[in-house]
Amino acid sequence: MATRRHEKPTTTLIGDLPPLERLFTFRHLKPLSFSGKLLLVAYFPFGIALVLLRLSLFFLIGTLLLLLPGQIFLPTFLVRLMLPIFGIVASHELLPGTRPPHKASIIACNHRGGFDVFPFLTICPVNVLLDKGFFDGHFVAKQFQKVVGAIPIDRAAARAVEGGAEKLRQSLAAHIRNSKRPLLFFPEGWDTNGQAGVLVFQKFLFSLGVPVQPATLVADVPLLPIFEPSKLGSTIFREVMFLFFVPYIRYRVKLLPEVSILPNESAHEFAGRVQHLVARSLNICPT
C-alpha cells in the first residue's frame, strides 16, 4: 500500500527490538563531517545542472503522456533504458527455486520510498496497489499512474460502506485471476529505511487465498554516501527534486520463493509469516 506520508506511525516495539525511530529516516542529508561538507559544496553545482536537465526531459515525457489515453505499459527494455536517465539504477536477484516474477500473482515487498515500483518495472510489467490519496491533488502523479500500472483504492471509504471491504476484496481477487501481470504491494504501509526492522504487514491481500511472492528492496546513493535515498513524511515534489539532484539511487531487488497460506492459517498469521521471511532476508528484525 502507498505510504501515508503525513501521519505519524503508531507501531509499538517491545523487548529487545530496535526503537521506533531507528526504523525510519527523517532527513535525506546525513550528519556531515568536514570532508562531507566539502563533498556537498563541490557537488552542488553539478546537482543543480542535473535537476534542470532531468526536469526538461520529465516535462517533455509528461506532455506526451497527457496525449495518450488509458494506461501505458512500456516494454521492459525501454524502462531499463529510461530510468537511469532520471536517476534510478536497478538490479535484481532471483533466489534458487524461485519462479520468475512475471508468473507470480502477488508480490509483497518492504517499502523504501515513493519510487519503489520502478525497480520492479525493470524486471517485468506489474500492477501496483496504491492508496487513492497518493494521486489525489497531484497532477504529475496522476499522469504517471498510467505508466506504473497503478490500481488506486480507498480502503477507508470501502470500510465506511456496509459490505464495501468485501466488495473491494472480491474486486481485487477477480483482477488477480484475470490479469497477466503480478500485483505488487507494500504491506508495511510506511517508508522504512530497511536497516533496523520490518513493520507489521497489513493482512488485506493475504486473505485472497493466492500464493504470495516475498521480495526485498534495498536502496542507497552510492556516489554520494552523505545522502539517504528516501525519508518519511516527504512529498512527491520533494522526492522528485531529490532524485533529480543526486547522480542516481541504486535499488537492489531480491525475489524469494512463493509461499501459500497453510490450512487453518489465518490471513494475519500468513502476513506475519511473509513478514518474517522478508526480515530474515534483509537480516533485520520483524516488529
C-alpha positions in Angstrom: 0.0 0.0 0.0 1.1 3.5 -0.5 2.8 5.4 2.3 0.7 7.6 4.4 3.2 10.4 4.4 1.7 13.0 6.6 0.7 10.9 9.6 2.9 9.6 12.4 3.2 5.8 12.7 1.9 4.3 15.9 3.7 0.9 15.9 5.0 -0.1 19.3 8.2 -2.1 19.6 8.8 -4.2 22.6 11.6 -6.4 24.1 14.9 -6.2 22.5 13.6 -4.8 19.2 15.0 -1.6 17.9 13.5 1.8 19.0 10.8 3.0 16.6 12.8 6.0 15.3 15.5 3.6 14.0 13.1 2.1 11.5 12.7 5.4 9.7 14.8 8.1 8.0 13.6 11.7 8.7 16.1 13.6 6.5 17.9 13.0 3.3 21.2 14.5 4.4 23.2 12.6 7.0 25.2 14.3 9.7 28.3 15.7 7.9 31.9 15.6 8.8 34.2 18.3 7.4 35.0 16.2 4.4 31.3 15.5 3.9 30.6 19.2 3.8 33.4 19.7 1.2 31.9 17.0 -0.9 28.4 18.6 -0.8 29.8 22.0 -1.7 31.8 20.6 -4.6 28.9 18.5 -5.9 26.1 21.2 -5.6 26.5 22.9 -9.0 26.6 19.6 -10.8 23.4 18.5 -8.9 21.6 21.7 -10.0 22.6 21.1 -13.6 21.3 17.6 -13.4 18.0 18.9 -11.9 17.5 21.3 -14.8 18.3 18.7 -17.4 16.1 16.0 -15.9 13.2 18.4 -15.4 13.3 19.3 -19.1 13.1 15.6 -20.1 10.5 15.0 -17.4 8.1 17.7 -18.6 8.6 16.6 -22.2 7.7 13.0 -21.4 4.8 14.2 -19.2 3.4 16.2 -22.0 3.4 13.1 -24.3 1.6 11.1 -21.6 -1.2 13.7 -21.5 -1.9 12.9 -25.1 -2.2 9.2 -24.6 -5.4 7.7 -23.2 -5.6 4.9 -20.7 -2.7 3.0 -19.0 0.6 2.7 -20.8 2.8 -0.3 -20.3 6.2 0.4 -21.6 8.4 -2.5 -22.7 10.8 -3.6 -20.0 13.8 -2.9 -22.1 12.6 0.7 -22.6 12.1 1.1 -18.9 15.6 -0.1 -18.3 17.0 2.4 -20.7 14.9 5.4 -19.4 15.2 5.1 -15.6 19.0 5.7 -15.3 18.5 9.0 -17.2 16.2 10.1 -14.3 18.4 8.7 -11.6 17.1 5.2 -10.9 19.5 2.3 -11.4 18.1 -1.1 -10.5 19.3 -4.7 -10.3 17.6 -7.9 -9.2 18.4 -11.3 -7.8 16.3 -14.4 -8.2 17.0 -17.0 -5.4 17.4 -20.6 -6.5 14.0 -22.3 -6.8 12.2 -19.0 -7.3 9.6 -18.7 -10.1 10.1 -15.8 -12.5 8.2 -12.8 -11.0 6.0 -12.4 -14.1 4.3 -15.7 -13.2 3.5 -14.5 -9.7 0.0 -13.5 -8.6 1.1 -11.1 -5.8 4.5 -9.7 -4.9 4.9 -8.4 -1.3 7.9 -6.2 -0.6 9.2 -3.9 2.1 8.6 -0.2 1.5 11.6 2.1 0.9 10.1 5.2 -0.7 8.0 6.7 -3.3 9.8 5.2 -6.3 9.7 1.5 -5.2 7.6 0.4 -8.1 10.2 1.4 -10.7 12.9 -1.2 -9.9 10.2 -3.9 -10.4 9.2 -2.4 -13.8 12.8 -3.2 -14.9 12.0 -6.9 -14.3 8.5 -7.2 -15.8 5.3 -5.2 -16.2 3.4 -5.1 -12.9 0.3 -3.5 -11.4 0.9 -1.8 -8.1 -1.7 -1.3 -5.4 -1.6 2.3 -4.0 -3.8 4.4 -1.8 -6.1 6.7 -3.8 -4.9 9.6 -1.7 -1.4 9.1 -3.2 -2.8 10.5 -6.5 -5.5 13.0 -5.3 -4.3 16.5 -5.8 -1.1 15.5 -7.5 -1.3 16.3 -11.2 2.0 14.8 -12.1 1.4 11.7 -10.1 -2.0 11.2 -11.9 -0.2 11.2 -15.2 2.4 8.7 -14.2 -0.3 6.5 -12.7 -0.7 5.4 -16.4 2.9 4.2 -16.6 3.3 2.4 -13.3 0.2 0.4 -13.7 -1.3 1.7 -10.5 -4.6 0.4 -9.0 -5.7 3.2 -6.7 -8.0 2.0 -3.9 -9.7 3.8 -0.9 -9.9 1.3 1.9 -11.2 3.8 4.4 -14.2 4.6 2.1 -14.8 0.9 1.4 -14.9 0.2 5.2 -17.4 3.1 5.7 -20.0 1.3 3.5 -21.7 -1.9 4.5 -20.1 -4.7 2.6 -17.7 -2.3 1.0 -14.5 -4.0 2.2 -15.7 -7.4 1.0 -16.6 -6.0 -2.4 -13.1 -4.5 -2.7 -11.6 -7.8 -1.7 -13.6 -9.6 -4.4 -12.7 -7.0 -7.0 -9.0 -7.4 -6.4 -9.3 -11.2 -6.4 -11.0 -11.0 -9.8 -8.3 -8.7 -11.0 -5.6 -11.1 -10.0 -7.4 -14.0 -11.7 -7.8 -12.2 -14.9 -4.6 -10.2 -15.1 -1.4 -11.4 -16.8 0.7 -9.1 -14.6 1.6 -9.6 -10.9 0.1 -7.3 -8.4 2.8 -5.5 -6.4 2.1 -4.1 -3.0 3.9 -2.8 0.1 2.2 -4.2 3.1 4.2 -2.2 5.7 2.3 0.9 4.6 5.2 3.2 5.6 8.5 4.2 4.2 11.1 2.4 6.3 14.9 2.5 5.9 15.3 -1.3 5.7 18.2 -1.1 8.2 16.6 -1.9 11.6 13.3 -3.7 11.2 10.3 -4.6 9.1 6.9 -3.2 10.2 3.9 -5.5 10.7 2.4 -6.4 7.4 -1.2 -5.4 6.7 -3.2 -8.5 6.2 -5.6 -7.3 3.5 -4.2 -9.0 0.4 -3.1 -12.1 2.4 -6.7 -13.1 2.7 -7.3 -13.7 -1.0 -6.2 -17.3 -1.0 -3.5 -17.0 -3.7 0.3 -17.6 -3.4 2.4 -14.6 -2.5 6.0 -14.0 -3.7 8.0 -12.1 -1.0 10.6 -9.6 -2.2 13.1 -7.3 -0.6 14.2 -3.9 -1.7 17.5 -2.2 -0.6 18.3 1.4 -1.7 21.3 3.7 -1.4 23.1 6.6 -3.0 26.5 5.0 -3.8 28.3 8.0 -5.3 27.2 10.4 -2.5 27.0 8.4 0.7 26.2 11.6 2.6 22.6 11.1 1.5 19.8 8.8 2.4 17.7 7.7 -0.6 14.3 8.5 1.0 12.8 9.9 4.1 9.5 9.7 6.0 7.0 12.5 5.7 8.2 13.9 2.4 6.1 14.9 -0.6 6.1 13.8 -4.2 7.6 17.1 -5.4 10.5 17.0 -2.8 11.3 13.3 -3.6 11.4 14.0 -7.3 13.7 17.0 -6.8 16.0 14.9 -4.6 16.0 12.1 -7.2 16.9 14.5 -10.0 19.6 16.2 -7.8 21.7 13.1 -6.9 23.7 11.2 -9.6 21.4 8.2 -9.1 19.8 6.0 -6.5 20.7 2.3 -6.6 17.9 -0.2 -5.9 18.5 -3.9 -5.4 15.6 -6.3 -5.6 15.8 -9.8 -4.2 12.9 -12.2 -5.1 12.2 -15.1 -2.7 10.3 -18.3 -3.4 6.5 -18.1 -3.4 4.6 -19.1 -0.3 0.9 -20.1 0.1 -1.4 -19.9 3.1 -1.5 -23.1 5.1 -4.6 -25.0 6.2 -6.2 -23.4 9.2 -3.7 -20.4 8.9 -5.4 -17.0 9.3 -4.7 -14.1 7.0 -3.0 -12.3 9.9 -0.7 -15.3 10.5 0.1 -15.7 6.8 1.0 -12.0 6.7 3.3 -12.4 9.7 5.0 -15.4 8.2 5.8 -13.5 5.0 6.9 -10.5 7.1 9.4 -12.8 8.9 10.7 -14.1 5.5 11.3 -10.6 4.3 13.0 -9.5 7.5 15.2 -12.6 7.6 16.3 -12.0 4.0 17.2 -8.4 4.9 18.9 -9.6 8.1 16.8 -7.3 10.3 14.1 -7.8 12.9 10.3 -8.2 12.2 8.4 -5.9 14.6 
